[in-house]
């Protein structure tokens, strides 16, 4: 089950309604999150998400540590000495947000629904990128009904106005439109659609709780072969550990199925936790096997804290990889002597 029925409206931590006002949301995040992250995160975005275009900058003689794929054979033939091309990287980034807006992300037990958390993450990262002329676009996925994909595509453009347009699109897919009975999530559909539709190499954020029917790891693998993919997992602690609440009605947010259960039963809670842990293990093993970084966004944790933790982890991995590459180059040079 992907949700627990309960009282109260879907509101963020400051009382903002789930039917988001894009201008109000962005203004609030600019004051409370983006300004706080600006000096800590924005200065590093170039090292975190590199541009993918390459412009020819110069030619020089080949050195033993150079990549042989960069040899310019025409110049080498004329000069009778190997020459390599030097490239200057185009720093402009196209970023795409693959947003799972299906019924299961309407859940949240800590005062913030996963749907609001998804919109806040998109607003923060997209604003940090568009400030410097990068382009952002989105795939707004409502689920699959009768095998018909319900996805709206917002093309990649830059600027604050375009970001507000993207947030407005997210706000149009509210609980009433996503939580249609029988409207199940098939994350593989969204990933395959994005693979076919994104025209150039980009940074792709897959923002989902990864509660899905069908097999999605293969589609994610194909997407990651062409693009730099970051999995953004929306998570609520109650999805892993069900407390003793007595008799409650549990409802699947996508199928509409309801069950009357006794959470006072210790055995039931243990089976619930075991099933959740099994799903967690499958998810983590899949992302690890594919080599895809995962950013965990929890409804009970501030967004900026989660982003900074992810940045630190990614920088450490980058430094370790650079150190390993240097050691391999030195070993190869020593072996060639």
N, C-alpha and C positions, 0 to 999 in steps of 0.2 A: 504494500500500500504506500502511496506517496503523499498522504496528507492525513491530518487529524481534524475532524470537525470541531469548531469551537467558536466562541463569541468574539465580537470585536471586528473592526474594519481592518483592511490591509493598509497599514501606515508605516512610514519610516520612523527612525528613532526620534525625529523632531516633530512628528505629527503630520508630516506631509502625506497627502493622500496618494494612494497607489496610482490613480489616474493622474499622471505627472503633468505638471506645467513645465515644459522644457526650459523656458527662460528663467523661471524661478529655481528650478533644479540646478541649472548651470551656474547661476549667480551664487547660490548657496555653496556649491562645491568650489567655486573660484575663491571664495573667502575662507572656507573652512579646511579644504584639502589641498587644492592646487597651489595656493600661495605657500603652504607648509612644505610641499614637495618640490617646489620650483628649483631651489638651490641644490637639493639633495638628489633629485631624480632627473630633472630636465638636462642638467649638465652631462649626464651619462647616457642619454638616450642614443647618442651616436655610436657608442661602443656596445650598447645593448641590441639595437636594431639597425644594422648597417644598410646603406643603400646598395642596390644590386647592379646599377648601370656602371659600365667601365668605359672611360675615354682614354685613347692613346695619348700619353704625355711625352715620352722620349724613347730613344733607342740607346743602348749601351752594350759593351762587350759582355759576353757570357762569363759567369763565374761558376765554379763547381757546385755551389749550393743553390743555384737558380733552378726554377721549374723548367724542364725542357719543353713543356707545352707552350712557353712564351717565346721560343726561338722564332725569329723572323727569317724564314728560309730564303726569301728573295734578297734581302740585304746581306745575309751570310754568303750567298753565292757570289755576289758582286765584290764583297770585301775579302773573301777567302778566310774570314775569321768569324766565329759564331757571334751573333748579335741577338739580344733579347729585347722584347718590348716592355716598357714600363707604363703602367696604367694609373690613371687618377680616378678614384672611385666617385661616382655620382651619389651624393648623400641623400637625395630625395627619396622618400619612402612612400609607397602605397600601402596602407593598412586596411585590412578588412575585418569586420566584426561579424562572425557567424553566431547569431543570437538565437539560442533555443528559448522561445517564448511560449512553450507548451504548458499544459495545465500544472505539471508537477512543480514548476518554479513559483507558483502562487503561495507555496508553503513557507512559513517562518515562525519560529517559536520565541525569538529573542527581541521582538519589537520591530524587526526589519524583515520583510519578505525577500525571498531570493530574487524576485522580479525587480524590486527596487535596487537591490545590490547590483544586479546586472546593468541596469541603466546608469547607476552611479559610476561603475567601473568604466563603461563605455564613454561617458561624458569626460571623465578625468583623463584617460589615455588619449582620446581623440583630441581634446583641447590642447594637451601638451604637444601633440604632433602637428596639429594644424597651425599653431602659432608660428611655426617655422616653415610654412609653405608646403608641408606634406599633405597628402590627400588621404581621406578616409571614406570608406563605404561600408555598407552593411547588407547582410542577408537576414531577414526577419522571418523566422521559422515558427509557424503555429502548430505544426504537427502534420500527421498524414491521415486523411479521411478517404476511405474507399480507394486507397492506393493513389490518390491524387495529392501531389505535393502542394502544400499551402505555404509558399515562400514569396515574400516581397523583396525585391532587390533594389537597393538605393545606390546608385553609381558613386564611384570614388571622386570626391572633389575636395577642395580646401576651403578654409574660411569659417568664421564663427557662424555665419548664417546657415551654411550647409550643415554644420554640426547640430544646430537647432532643428533643422529639417529632419536629420537622422533621429534625434531624440523625440520629435513629434511622431515619427513613424513608430517608434517603440511604444509611445503612450497610446497609440491607436489599437494596439494588441493588448487589451486588458483582460482581466479574469473572465469577463462575460464572453469574449470572443475566442479565447484559447481553450477554455475548459468545456468543450463540447463533448457530450457522452460519446465514447467510441473513437475519439480523436487522439489516437495513441502517438507517441513519439517514436520515430525511426530516424535516429541521428545519422545513419548511413546515407539516407536520402539527401539531407542537408549537405553533407560533406561531398557527395558525388556531384551535386548541383554546383557547389562552389568550385570544384576542380575544373568543371567544364566552362564556367562563366567568368572566372577571374582571368583577365587577358595577359597580365605580365607578372613576373616574379614579385611577390609581396610578402609582408608580414601578415599572418592570419591568426586572429584570436578566436578560438572556439570556446564560446561562453555558454556553459551548460552545466546541469547537475549530473549529466551522463546517466540518467535513468531512462533507458531506451529499450525498445524491442529490437530484435534483429541484430545482425553483426555489423559493427561500425569500425572495428580496428583496421580492417583491410582498406576501407575508404580513407581513413585518416593517414595510413601509411602512404598511399598514393598521393594524397594532398601534400604531405611533408616532403616528398621527393622533389617537388618543384618549388615549394614555398617554405619560408621560415614560420613554423607553426608553434603557437603557445596554447596549451590547454588551460582554460580558466574554469576551474571547477567550483560551482556554487554549492554550498554545503550548510546544513543545519545540524547541530549536535543531536537533536531529538531523532534524527533519522538513523542514528547508530545505537542509541540507548533509550529505550522506552521506559519512562518512570512509572511508578505505581500510582495510577490515577483512578483505580477502581473500574467500574463499568463505563465504557466509552463506546461511541460509534466511530469507526474508522472508515474513511471513504477514499477510494482511489480517485485522484483529481482528474484523471484522463478518461477512465472508463465509466466513472460514476458509480461503480459497485460499492456497496456499503456492507460492513460487518459489525455486529455487536459483540465486543470482546471484553473479557475480564482481565485487565492489566494487573490485578492483584495476584494473578496466577504467576508464580515465579518461573515455572516451566515455560509458559508462553513468552515471558520477557526474555528468557535465555534463548529460545528459538528465534525470536525476533532479532536479537543481537548477533546470533550466529549467521543468520541470513544476510544481515547488513555487513558483517565482517567479510563474508565470502564475496559479496559484490564489491567491497572495497579492495580486496586482494586482486580480483580480476582486473579492476580498473588500473591499479598501480602497476601490476605486472605488464599490462598492455602498453601503457605509456613508457615504462622503462625499456621494454623491448624495442619500441619504435624510436627511442632516444628523444622524446618530446618533453620539454620542460612543462611543469604543471604549477600554476599559481592557484593556491587554495584561498577562496574567499568565503569566510564564515560569517553567518548572520550576527554572531555575538562579538565580532572583533572589528575595530575601526579599519576603514579601507586603507588609510595611509600606512598603518602598521604592516598590513599584509603586503602592500606594494614594496615597501622598503626592505622587508625580509626577502622578498623574491629578487629584488635588485642585488642585494648582497650575495645571495646564493649564486646568482648568474655570473656576477663578477668573479667570485672565487673559482667557479668552474672554468671561466675564460682564462684566468691566470694559470690554473693548473694545466690546461690544454696548451697554452703558449709555452710553458716550461717544458712540457713533454716534447713539443715540436723542436725546441732548441736542442734538447738532449739527443733527439734522433738525428738532427742535422750534424751535430758534432761527432756522433758515433759514425755516421756515414762518411764524413770527411776524413776521420782517422782511419777508417777501413780502406779508403781509396789511396792512401799514401803508400 
